[in-house]
Amino acid sequence: MDPQLRELRGLPFTYRYPILAHLPINQPGIYSITGGRRIGKSTVLKQWMCDLLDRGVAPQRIFYVTGELVDDHHALVALLTRGAPDRSPGRPAYLLIDEVTYIRGWDRGVKFLADAGLLEEVVLVLTGSDSVIIHEARTLLPGRRGRAPRVDLHLYPLSFAQYLDVSGVARDLSYPHSPETAEALTGAFLRYLMHGGYLTAINDMAAYGRIEPATFAVYCDWIRGDMAKRGKQEHFLNEILGGVVRRYGSQVTWNNLARDLSIDHPATVADYIALLSRMDVLIVQHAMREDRLTAAPKKARKVAFTDPFIFHAVRSWLDPVEDPFASQVVPALADPGWTGRLAEACAVAHHHRLHPTFYIKGDGEVDIAYVTGGGFQPVEVKWTGQVRSADLKQARKYPNIIVCSKLPTVDRLHGLPNELLPLHLQRLGESPHYVTW
């Protein structure tokens, strides 16, 4: 058995990704799966290979290769020409290239194979931790992707609702509005703010009651390595991520971020942050132009990590300590200020997966405004024990505002509709299997 799948079976919590139901079986074409590093893309491919074998697909019709071991498109073409899977007429073959962006000029190799007819009757699945492969595939492979209605899939960390299902908490929530349910949801949410939706960190917590130092280190090593492969400087990466952490939850511009760093030009900051966004490390949240439901490009932005675990892992690299969980994660969750910022970022990330998501800047601020149904839904996050009426000044301007707080027994907060934040996130459901906007 594959060592990854064998290790998976021995973990406290295992997970079958819903994206598996959307992978093609009998529709040849070129498909992509994008998502952040260490999120489970390789595991999905290997689970899918097991599914294919269970369906009776002959092993000779399945070919898996990791891009980390292929230098360039010449080597890729040579490898696939020699070792191509069996393509019997009327029976598709399956070609899986994991982390294809490691291969220099991969798109040229795939285009050559397609133009040479070597991908006829082939289901080709490419994975990558940089979402630019979607754009490149659309631009360079038009008419070669196949007839499936959706060919570009995306893998996210487990949403809060998916974590509840995996951990078994959701099976105990019989009465969504009871005090017992509110307490269980709040406890689960605080744990989620530690390990996020990353299964390795979730299993660490289940097995050891903490996240192991190696788990933080492995993730940070991947970020640094992937940035280096793209020609980025590690010291610039360190400074930029440090600036994001210091201003977490606050509005920033690339100019004022660059002024505090050794980086000479704000365009460099913008370039690094754009790449980190494509790698599913960061989210850039723009202010909204309410008249157009689009970004206000001249206003400051807010930058958040896509998952709480990534935030903690990055902090462990920026400020190395022997035990990041005990020295950094636990104190952060004991600090109301940090917990509030993490809760807001978590809510932003969940909505960002489903809709174009902005914030509103006016007399005050509204944390989230997501576009839906030709309009927008404002959401104010207040993860604090006491909320003042003055804190909701901007929120009051919107009749459809929802306040998401940590107060489970209050239906209205200073006259505005209130919902327990973990319950709100649970109701959002599982993460989509593709980029929805």
Disulfide bonds with the S-S distance in Angstrom:
none
